[in-house]
Amino acid sequence: MEMKHLLFTSLLLFNLIFLFSFSQARSSSIVPLPKPALSSFKINTTSQYDRSCSYTVRIATSCSSPRYTRDQISLSFGDAYGNQIYAPRLDDPSTRTFERCSTDTFTVYGPCTYPICYVYLYRSGYDGWVPEYVQVYGYYTKAATFYYNTNIPPNVWYGFNYCNGVTASGSAAVSVQ
C-alpha cells in the first residue's frame, strides 16, 4: 500500500513540475525595445509638403512620464519602399499634449504608403517624456502599433524598424491590426 502511495505521489509531483515548467515557458515573451536610428536614417523634410494621404496618429504617454512636458516631440514613420511621413513639433504645452497617462491624437499628412513598418520619435528637452505606444492609422494601410514604454534619449531619432530593406535600421515591436 505504501509503495502505491509513494508511486502516486511521485507521479503527481512529476506532473505538477512538468505543467508548471510548461506554463512558464509559454508565458515568457521577448519584447524588443526601441533603438536609436542608424546614421543612414535621414528625415525627408520635403515629404511634409506632399499631402496625398492623411494619417491618424495616436500617441499614449506612459504613467511613468512626468506630469506634463515641455519637451519638443517630432515623429517620422514610413514603409519599406522609402515613403516617409515627417511631423515636426507635435508638442504644444498650452493644449496639454503629452501629459502623464494620456493619449493624444493627431492628423498628419504625407505621401501615401504601403504598410507602415517603422516609426521614430525625436525628443528635445529636459523633462524626460516617456511614450507608452504609437499607433498609426492610414486610409490605405492597416493600423500599426509600436510599443515604447521606455525613456526616449534626447536629440536622437529613437524607435522601431520592422522593415526588411531600404528604410532605417533597428528592430521593432509592431502589432498590425
N, CA, C and O of each residue as an XYZ file, in Angstrom:
708
protein
N       0.818     -1.184      0.000
C       0.000      0.000      0.000
C       0.867      1.256      0.000
O       0.595      2.222     -0.712
N       1.924      1.213      0.823
C       2.796      2.378      0.913
C       3.534      2.602     -0.408
O       3.809      3.744     -0.777
N       3.851      1.540     -1.107
C       4.534      1.646     -2.406
C       3.625      2.335     -3.419
O       4.095      3.169     -4.193
N       2.329      2.004     -3.433
C       1.385      2.651     -4.328
C       1.262      4.134     -4.003
O       1.203      4.975     -4.900
N       1.223      4.437     -2.736
C       1.128      5.836     -2.297
C       2.360      6.619     -2.724
O       2.241      7.748     -3.200
N       3.528      6.040     -2.563
C       4.777      6.687     -2.957
C       4.818      6.885     -4.475
O       5.237      7.941     -4.949
N       4.390      5.885     -5.230
C       4.352      5.983     -6.682
C       3.356      7.060     -7.129
O       3.661      7.862     -8.011
N       2.178      7.076     -6.525
C       1.168      8.090     -6.854
C       1.683      9.495     -6.543
O       1.505     10.405     -7.353
N       2.306      9.682     -5.402
C       2.845     10.980     -5.008
C       3.951     11.413     -5.968
O       4.017     12.578     -6.361
N       4.807     10.486     -6.338
C       5.888     10.804     -7.278
C       5.338     11.215     -8.638
O       5.810     12.189     -9.224
N       4.351     10.490     -9.144
C       3.753     10.842    -10.433
C       3.045     12.193    -10.365
O       3.138     13.000    -11.291
N       2.349     12.429     -9.275
C       1.666     13.705     -9.100
C       2.676     14.858     -9.060
O       2.462     15.890     -9.697
N       3.743     14.691     -8.336
C       4.787     15.711     -8.250
C       5.440     15.934     -9.616
O       5.682     17.077    -10.004
N       5.724     14.869    -10.337
C       6.319     14.980    -11.672
C       5.390     15.750    -12.611
O       5.838     16.625    -13.351
N       4.092     15.424    -12.580
C       3.126     16.117    -13.435
C       3.020     17.597    -13.085
O       2.948     18.442    -13.977
N       3.011     17.912    -11.809
C       2.956     19.321    -11.407
C       4.186     20.087    -11.860
O       4.075     21.211    -12.349
N       5.353     19.489    -11.701
C       6.591     20.138    -12.154
C       6.550     20.318    -13.663
O       6.911     21.382    -14.165
N       6.124     19.314    -14.383
C       6.049     19.404    -15.842
C       5.085     20.499    -16.267
O       5.418     21.318    -17.125
N       3.889     20.525    -15.675
C       2.907     21.539    -16.035
C       3.392     22.939    -15.670
O       3.206     23.881    -16.440
N       4.004     23.078    -14.512
C       4.500     24.389    -14.094
C       5.588     24.884    -15.039
O       5.581     26.046    -15.445
N       6.522     24.004    -15.390
C       7.598     24.444    -16.290
C       7.064     24.720    -17.686
O       7.574     25.615    -18.361
N       6.057     23.987    -18.144
C       5.468     24.237    -19.452
C       4.738     25.572    -19.473
O       4.853     26.335    -20.432
N       3.982     25.852    -18.408
C       3.248     27.116    -18.373
C       4.203     28.291    -18.266
O       3.915     29.352    -18.821
N       5.304     28.150    -17.591
C       6.293     29.215    -17.504
C       6.895     29.488    -18.884
O       7.087     30.647    -19.252
N       7.189     28.461    -19.630
C       7.790     28.641    -20.948
C       6.821     29.349    -21.892
O       7.246     30.156    -22.718
N       5.552     29.064    -21.781
C       4.575     29.687    -22.665
C       4.325     31.146    -22.320
O       4.040     31.948    -23.208
N       4.426     31.504    -21.040
C       4.070     32.856    -20.647
C       5.209     33.853    -20.849
O       4.958     35.057    -20.896
N       6.425     33.396    -20.967
C       7.522     34.335    -21.168
C       7.579     34.756    -22.630
O       7.337     33.955    -23.533
N       7.899     36.011    -22.845
C       7.999     36.501    -24.209
C       9.107     37.528    -24.292
O       9.488     38.138    -23.293
N       9.605     37.705    -25.465
C      10.651     38.684    -25.705
C      10.017     39.885    -26.375
O       9.415     39.763    -27.442
N      10.148     41.037    -25.756
C       9.598     42.262    -26.307
C      10.775     43.142    -26.712
O      11.502     43.636    -25.850
N      10.971     43.341    -28.006
C      12.079     44.195    -28.432
C      11.899     45.621    -27.920
O      10.780     46.128    -27.837
N      13.001     46.246    -27.585
C      12.984     47.625    -27.129
C      13.319     48.549    -28.285
O      13.979     48.136    -29.239
N      12.871     49.797    -28.209
C      13.240     50.746    -29.263
C      14.742     50.988    -29.254
O      15.412     50.797    -28.239
N      15.260     51.414    -30.407
C      16.689     51.660    -30.566
C      16.900     52.966    -31.309
O      16.004     53.448    -32.002
N      18.089     53.538    -31.164
C      18.393     54.727    -31.969
C      18.441     54.350    -33.447
O      18.843     53.242    -33.801
N      18.036     55.265    -34.287
C      18.123     55.041    -35.733
C      19.595     55.041    -36.133
O      20.403     55.755    -35.539
N      19.932     54.258    -37.117
C      21.295     54.275    -37.619
C      21.579     55.592    -38.318
O      20.660     56.324    -38.688
N      22.835     55.880    -38.491
C      23.217     57.150    -39.127
C      22.700     57.248    -40.561
O      22.623     58.345    -41.114
N      22.348     56.120    -41.167
C      21.822     56.144    -42.531
C      20.383     56.669    -42.590
O      19.882     56.985    -43.669
N      19.718     56.764    -41.428
C      18.349     57.264    -41.385
C      18.364     58.776    -41.579
O      19.026     59.495    -40.831
N      17.642     59.250    -42.572
C      17.567     60.679    -42.874
C      16.108     61.105    -42.936
O      15.254     60.376    -43.439
N      15.841     62.288    -42.419
C      14.499     62.856    -42.495
C      14.326     63.526    -43.848
O      15.165     64.317    -44.278
N      13.230     63.200    -44.508
C      12.893     63.809    -45.785
C      11.929     64.959    -45.494
O      10.716     64.755    -45.427
N      12.465     66.155    -45.323
C      11.620     67.298    -44.958
C      10.677     67.702    -46.080
O       9.657     68.344    -45.827
N      11.000     67.337    -47.314
C      10.089     67.682    -48.411
C       8.828     66.831    -48.380
O       7.825     67.201    -48.989
N       8.857     65.698    -47.683
C       7.672     64.834    -47.628
C       6.512     65.510    -46.904
O       5.357     65.143    -47.118
N       6.802     66.495    -46.047
C       5.710     67.156    -45.347
C       4.894     68.055    -46.272
O       3.816     68.509    -45.890
N       5.383     68.319    -47.471
C       4.632     69.124    -48.432
C       3.781     68.263    -49.359
O       2.905     68.776    -50.055
N       4.038     66.947    -49.369
C       3.210     66.013    -50.128
C       2.051     65.615    -49.231
O       2.234     64.856    -48.279
N       0.869     66.117    -49.522
C      -0.295     65.891    -48.670
C      -1.294     64.942    -49.338
O      -2.506     65.135    -49.238
N      -0.771     63.909    -50.026
C      -1.625     62.981    -50.763
C      -2.538     62.157    -49.855
O      -3.680     61.872    -50.214
N      -2.041     61.781    -48.692
C      -2.809     60.913    -47.793
C      -2.774     61.474    -46.376
O      -1.830     62.153    -45.973
N      -3.836     61.165    -45.635
C      -3.867     61.574    -44.224
C      -3.711     60.343    -43.345
O      -4.109     59.238    -43.714
N      -3.126     60.558    -42.184
C      -2.895     59.501    -41.212
C      -3.362     59.990    -39.853
O      -3.198     61.160    -39.507
N      -3.939     59.088    -39.096
C      -4.277     59.385    -37.710
C      -3.200     58.737    -36.856
O      -2.936     57.539    -36.969
N      -2.587     59.534    -36.009
C      -1.525     59.046    -35.137
C      -1.991     59.218    -33.695
O      -2.343     60.319    -33.274
N      -1.990     58.132    -32.954
C      -2.321     58.167    -31.526
C      -1.053     57.875    -30.747
O      -0.390     56.862    -30.968
N      -0.727     58.775    -29.837
C       0.461     58.591    -29.003
C       0.013     58.595    -27.547
O      -0.541     59.580    -27.058
N       0.257     57.492    -26.870
C      -0.073     57.385    -25.448
C       1.165     57.715    -24.637
O       2.256     57.217    -24.915
N       0.989     58.554    -23.638
C       2.073     58.896    -22.733
C       2.001     57.974    -21.524
O       0.934     57.770    -20.946
N       3.138     57.425    -21.155
C       3.219     56.482    -20.044
C       2.844     57.144    -18.725
O       3.013     58.350    -18.542
N       2.335     56.333    -17.821
C       2.024     56.825    -16.476
C       3.298     57.046    -15.661
O       3.245     57.630    -14.579
N       4.443     56.584    -16.172
C       5.719     56.840    -15.501
C       6.400     58.096    -16.046
O       7.505     58.437    -15.624
N       5.752     58.773    -16.969
C       6.263     60.015    -17.544
C       6.057     61.158    -16.547
O       5.234     61.040    -15.639
N       6.791     62.258    -16.704
C       6.494     63.428    -15.868
C       5.040     63.872    -16.062
O       4.423     63.557    -17.080
N       4.500     64.600    -15.090
C       3.096     65.021    -15.127
C       2.754     65.760    -16.417
O       1.701     65.526    -17.010
N       3.627     66.636    -16.841
C       3.500     67.317    -18.134
C       4.902     67.486    -18.694
O       5.884     67.268    -17.983
N       5.006     67.869    -19.949
C       6.327     68.028    -20.545
C       6.402     69.299    -21.368
O       5.423     69.733    -21.975
N       7.574     69.873    -21.370
C       7.894     70.978    -22.277
C       8.825     70.490    -23.384
O       9.287     71.272    -24.215
N       9.095     69.170    -23.379
C       9.945     68.593    -24.425
C       9.314     68.816    -25.790
O       8.092     68.838    -25.931
N      10.157     68.978    -26.779
C       9.690     69.097    -28.159
C       9.712     67.705    -28.772
O      10.744     67.033    -28.757
N       8.579     67.273    -29.309
C       8.417     65.909    -29.812
C       8.118     65.954    -31.311
O       7.187     66.627    -31.754
N       8.926     65.224    -32.080
C       8.700     65.080    -33.524
C       8.551     63.601    -33.841
O       8.954     62.740    -33.059
N       7.970     63.322    -34.993
C       7.640     61.948    -35.382
C       7.997     61.726    -36.840
O       7.839     62.617    -37.675
N       8.480     60.528    -37.133
C       8.673     60.103    -38.515
C       8.272     58.634    -38.615
O       8.633     57.826    -37.760
N       7.524     58.294    -39.664
C       7.164     56.901    -39.895
C       7.089     56.663    -41.391
O       7.036     57.603    -42.183
N       7.085     55.384    -41.767
C       7.027     55.088    -43.194
C       6.973     53.609    -43.485
O       6.736     52.777    -42.609
N       7.205     53.310    -44.767
C       7.117     51.928    -45.232
C       8.477     51.447    -45.739
O       9.466     52.178    -45.688
N       8.510     50.231    -46.217
C       9.755     49.619    -46.676
C      10.195     50.120    -48.049
O      11.263     49.735    -48.526
N       9.404     50.960    -48.689
C       9.717     51.416    -50.041
C      10.212     52.859    -50.064
O      10.300     53.469    -51.130
N      10.533     53.400    -48.904
C      11.088     54.749    -48.846
C      10.068     55.862    -48.711
O      10.450     57.032    -48.693
N       8.799     55.548    -48.616
C       7.776     56.576    -48.388
C       7.820     56.965    -46.915
O       7.632     56.121    -46.038
N       8.065     58.222    -46.652
C       8.250     58.688    -45.283
C       7.317     59.851    -44.973
O       7.095     60.730    -45.806
N       6.782     59.838    -43.769
C       5.957     60.935    -43.278
C       6.717     61.544    -42.110
O       7.174     60.839    -41.210
N       6.842     62.866    -42.139
C       7.579     63.587    -41.106
C       6.653     64.626    -40.483
O       6.049     65.431    -41.193
N       6.543     64.609    -39.172
C       5.694     65.557    -38.451
C       6.545     66.257    -37.393
O       6.774     65.706    -36.316
N       7.015     67.471    -37.697
C       7.820     68.197    -36.710
C       6.952     68.816    -35.624
O       5.840     69.273    -35.889
N       7.455     68.826    -34.429
C       6.842     69.540    -33.301
C       5.368     69.216    -33.091
O       4.504     70.056    -33.342
N       5.086     68.029    -32.642
C       3.720     67.654    -32.281
C       3.310     68.241    -30.934
O       2.120     68.339    -30.637
N       4.273     68.627    -30.132
C       4.013     69.103    -28.783
C       3.395     70.496    -28.787
O       3.616     71.295    -29.697
N       2.622     70.761    -27.751
C       2.060     72.093    -27.531
C       1.630     72.174    -26.073
O       0.507     71.799    -25.737
N       2.524     72.665    -25.196
C       2.206     72.693    -23.767
C       0.929     73.473    -23.436
O       0.288     73.197    -22.422
N       0.557     74.430    -24.266
C      -0.657     75.203    -23.965
C      -1.927     74.375    -24.138
O      -2.970     74.728    -23.587
N      -1.855     73.277    -24.896
C      -3.033     72.419    -25.077
C      -2.928     71.134    -24.270
O      -3.751     70.232    -24.431
N      -1.931     71.042    -23.410
C      -1.756     69.905    -22.510
C      -1.467     68.594    -23.243
O      -1.909     67.533    -22.802
N      -0.739     68.651    -24.345
C      -0.358     67.415    -25.027
C       0.710     66.689    -24.215
O       1.504     67.302    -23.501
N       0.703     65.400    -24.345
C       1.699     64.513    -23.747
C       1.752     64.596    -22.223
O       2.829     64.515    -21.632
N       0.596     64.757    -21.591
C       0.540     64.679    -20.136
C       0.562     63.219    -19.704
O       0.177     62.329    -20.463
N       1.011     62.987    -18.488
C       1.099     61.637    -17.929
C      -0.243     60.909    -18.048
O      -1.296     61.492    -17.790
N      -0.199     59.638    -18.439
C      -1.376     58.741    -18.532
C      -2.425     59.234    -19.533
O      -3.609     58.939    -19.371
N      -2.018     59.966    -20.546
C      -2.992     60.471    -21.522
C      -2.679     59.918    -22.915
O      -1.594     59.396    -23.172
N      -3.662     60.050    -23.798
C      -3.481     59.671    -25.200
C      -3.855     60.871    -26.048
O      -4.928     61.451    -25.883
N      -2.963     61.239    -26.958
C      -3.183     62.373    -27.859
C      -3.324     61.852    -29.277
O      -2.631     60.919    -29.683
N      -4.233     62.467    -30.025
C      -4.494     62.060    -31.404
C      -4.172     63.216    -32.337
O      -4.566     64.357    -32.097
N      -3.448     62.899    -33.407
C      -3.023     63.899    -34.388
C      -3.419     63.429    -35.781
O      -3.459     62.228    -36.049
N      -3.710     64.371    -36.657
C      -3.878     64.073    -38.074
C      -2.634     64.593    -38.777
O      -2.286     65.769    -38.675
N      -1.975     63.695    -39.491
C      -0.716     64.020    -40.161
C      -0.897     63.723    -41.640
O      -1.505     62.718    -42.007
N      -0.372     64.593    -42.486
C      -0.471     64.408    -43.934
C       0.896     64.110    -44.521
O       1.922     64.578    -44.027
N       0.889     63.319    -45.588
C       2.131     62.983    -46.260
C       1.861     62.106    -47.459
O       0.712     61.916    -47.858
N       2.929     61.569    -48.033
C       2.734     60.686    -49.190
C       2.013     59.409    -48.778
O       2.095     58.980    -47.627
N       1.316     58.816    -49.716
C       0.650     57.541    -49.453
C       1.711     56.459    -49.298
O       2.758     56.501    -49.945
N       1.426     55.490    -48.432
C       2.412     54.446    -48.150
C       1.810     53.061    -48.321
O       0.597     52.878    -48.429
N       2.707     52.110    -48.340
C       2.343     50.715    -48.154
C       2.287     50.515    -46.637
O       2.399     51.498    -45.905
N       2.119     49.297    -46.134
C       2.016     49.127    -44.679
C       3.170     49.805    -43.915
O       4.338     49.703    -44.290
N       2.801     50.483    -42.854
C       3.775     51.180    -42.011
C       4.618     50.134    -41.289
O       4.079     49.237    -40.640
N       5.931     50.248    -41.402
C       6.801     49.262    -40.748
C       7.885     49.907    -39.890
O       8.676     49.198    -39.267
N       7.937     51.235    -39.846
C       8.860     51.858    -38.906
C       8.272     53.144    -38.356
O       7.457     53.810    -38.994
N       8.714     53.469    -37.150
C       8.340     54.737    -36.522
C       9.510     55.185    -35.641
O      10.124     54.383    -34.937
N       9.795     56.471    -35.702
C      10.819     57.063    -34.845
C      10.263     58.324    -34.208
O       9.534     59.091    -34.837
N      10.624     58.524    -32.944
C      10.297     59.747    -32.227
C      11.591     60.503    -31.948
O      12.646     59.898    -31.757
N      11.499     61.815    -31.927
C      12.639     62.673    -31.605
C      12.215     63.573    -30.461
O      11.210     64.278    -30.555
N      12.982     63.546    -29.380
C      12.662     64.347    -28.199
C      13.802     65.312    -27.931
O      14.964     64.916    -27.836
N      13.450     66.579    -27.810
C      14.428     67.608    -27.466
C      13.918     68.318    -26.219
O      12.822     68.879    -26.231
N      14.697     68.299    -25.151
C      14.284     68.945    -23.910
C      14.823     68.206    -22.708
O      15.588     67.251    -22.840
N      14.415     68.660    -21.527
C      14.977     68.144    -20.283
C      13.965     67.465    -19.380
O      14.335     66.971    -18.315
N      12.711     67.425    -19.767
C      11.689     66.871    -18.882
C      11.684     65.348    -18.836
O      11.264     64.772    -17.833
N      12.136     64.684    -19.887
C      12.193     63.222    -19.897
C      10.870     62.547    -20.180
O      10.509     61.570    -19.524
N      10.138     63.071    -21.166
C       8.854     62.494    -21.571
C       9.024     61.011    -21.930
O      10.019     60.627    -22.546
N       8.041     60.177    -21.538
C       8.090     58.730    -21.782
C       6.824     58.295    -22.526
O       5.735     58.335    -21.953
N       6.949     57.878    -23.797
C       5.766     57.374    -24.512
C       5.485     55.923    -24.136
O       6.398     55.162    -23.819
N       4.217     55.558    -24.177
C       3.836     54.160    -23.972
C       3.761     53.437    -25.316
O       4.361     52.377    -25.496
N       3.017     54.024    -26.258
C       2.939     53.436    -27.599
C       2.599     54.510    -28.619
O       2.141     55.601    -28.281
N       2.839     54.162    -29.886
C       2.460     55.000    -31.024
C       1.644     54.125    -31.960
O       2.091     53.049    -32.357
N       0.440     54.587    -32.317
C      -0.400     53.885    -33.293
C      -0.548     54.774    -34.515
O      -0.783     55.977    -34.403
N      -0.406     54.158    -35.692
C      -0.560     54.894    -36.943
C      -1.655     54.212    -37.751
O      -1.594     53.013    -38.024
N      -2.671     55.008    -38.133
C      -3.777     54.529    -38.953
C      -3.751     55.288    -40.266
O      -3.695     56.518    -40.277
N      -3.792     54.567    -41.358
C      -3.878     55.210    -42.655
C      -5.078     54.687    -43.420
O      -5.551     53.579    -43.163
N      -5.571     55.481    -44.360
C      -6.737     55.075    -45.135
C      -6.437     53.817    -45.952
O      -7.277     52.925    -46.070
N      -5.219     53.758    -46.518
C      -4.858     52.637    -47.385
C      -4.035     51.571    -46.675
O      -3.665     50.572    -47.292
N      -3.742     51.761    -45.394
C      -2.909     50.806    -44.674
C      -3.594     50.349    -43.399
O      -4.458     51.045    -42.865
N      -3.210     49.188    -42.918
C      -3.722     48.686    -41.652
C      -3.066     49.460    -40.515
O      -1.977     50.011    -40.670
N      -3.737     49.491    -39.384
C      -3.180     50.165    -38.211
C      -1.941     49.425    -37.723
O      -1.898     48.194    -37.725
N      -0.940     50.186    -37.307
C       0.288     49.607    -36.768
C       0.546     50.238    -35.408
O       0.464     51.456    -35.256
N       0.860     49.402    -34.419
C       1.130     49.886    -33.069
C       2.556     49.512    -32.692
O       2.969     48.361    -32.834
N       3.296     50.497    -32.211
C       4.682     50.316    -31.792
C       4.759     50.623    -30.294
O       4.394     51.717    -29.864
N       5.227     49.667    -29.512
C       5.245     49.799    -28.054
C       6.605     50.281    -27.567
O       7.618     49.618    -27.790
N       6.630     51.419    -26.909
C       7.862     52.006    -26.365
C       8.014     51.660    -24.890
O       8.819     50.800    -24.534
N       7.246     52.322    -24.031
C       7.306     52.137    -22.582
C       8.709     52.265    -22.014
O       9.086     51.518    -21.111
N       9.477     53.200    -22.535
C      10.826     53.449    -22.053
C      11.201     54.900    -22.320
O      10.583     55.565    -23.151
N      12.197     55.379    -21.626
C      12.663     56.744    -21.840
C      13.199     56.918    -23.255
O      13.839     56.021    -23.804
N      12.934     58.063    -23.827
C      13.461     58.417    -25.138
C      14.692     59.303    -24.891
O      14.565     60.362    -24.277
N      15.856     58.897    -25.349
C      17.014     59.765    -25.138
C      16.844     61.068    -25.918
O      16.213     61.072    -26.975
N      17.387     62.157    -25.422
C      17.219     63.436    -26.116
C      18.078     63.526    -27.372
O      19.157     62.939    -27.458
N      17.567     64.279    -28.339
C      18.312     64.673    -29.542
C      18.793     63.512    -30.403
O      19.880     63.562    -30.979
N      17.979     62.472    -30.485
C      18.287     61.342    -31.368
C      16.954     60.733    -31.823
O      16.013     60.630    -31.037
N      16.883     60.338    -33.083
C      15.695     59.624    -33.558
C      15.719     58.250    -32.921
O      16.710     57.527    -33.022
N      14.626     57.890    -32.264
C      14.604     56.685    -31.441
C      13.309     55.937    -31.697
O      12.231     56.526    -31.616
N      13.396     54.641    -32.008
C      12.173     53.899    -32.261
C      12.408     52.518    -32.811
O      13.334     51.811    -32.414
N      11.545     52.152    -33.738
C      11.493     50.792    -34.248
C      11.529     50.777    -35.766
O      11.039     51.688    -36.433
N      12.119     49.723    -36.285
C      12.083     49.480    -37.719
C      11.813     48.007    -37.937
O      12.635     47.155    -37.600
N      10.674     47.720    -38.494
C      10.284     46.350    -38.790
C      10.318     46.087    -40.293
O       9.814     45.071    -40.770
N      10.915     47.010    -41.020
C      11.021     46.855    -42.470
C      12.145     45.877    -42.798
O      13.133     45.785    -42.070
N      11.987     45.170    -43.870
C      13.040     44.281    -44.350
C      13.701     44.918    -45.559
O      13.561     44.426    -46.679
N      14.420     46.008    -45.338
C      15.032     46.578    -46.519
C      15.474     48.005    -46.428
O      16.284     48.366    -45.575
N      14.945     48.816    -47.305
C      15.542     50.074    -47.695
C      15.468     51.235    -46.729
O      16.231     52.185    -46.902
N      14.622     51.232    -45.742
C      14.492     52.427    -44.894
C      15.516     52.404    -43.773
O      16.653     51.981    -43.981
N      15.134     52.846    -42.609
C      16.042     52.950    -41.475
C      16.362     51.576    -40.895
O      15.892     50.558    -41.403
N      17.163     51.549    -39.827
C      17.574     50.260    -39.246
C      17.176     50.146    -37.794
O      16.839     51.141    -37.152
N      17.215     48.935    -37.276
C      16.860     48.656    -35.890
C      15.906     47.495    -35.842
O      15.574     46.923    -36.881
N      15.454     47.131    -34.655
C      14.479     46.069    -34.547
C      13.173     46.681    -34.062
O      13.154     47.826    -33.611
N      12.102     45.939    -34.150
C      10.817     46.555    -33.820
C       9.867     45.607    -33.144
O       9.920     44.388    -33.309
N       8.994     46.219    -32.374
C       7.821     45.510    -31.857
C       6.651     46.217    -32.506
O       6.346     47.361    -32.169
N       6.015     45.561    -33.410
C       4.897     46.197    -34.110
C       3.738     45.236    -34.132
O       3.909     44.033    -34.331
N       2.580     45.766    -33.929
C       1.356     44.985    -33.996
C       0.525     45.550    -35.128
O       0.086     46.698    -35.065
N       0.306     44.757    -36.157
C      -0.516     45.223    -37.276
C      -1.912     44.668    -37.060
O      -2.100     43.463    -36.892
N      -2.898     45.575    -37.067
C      -4.278     45.175    -36.770
C      -5.127     45.173    -38.013
O      -6.316     44.861    -37.947
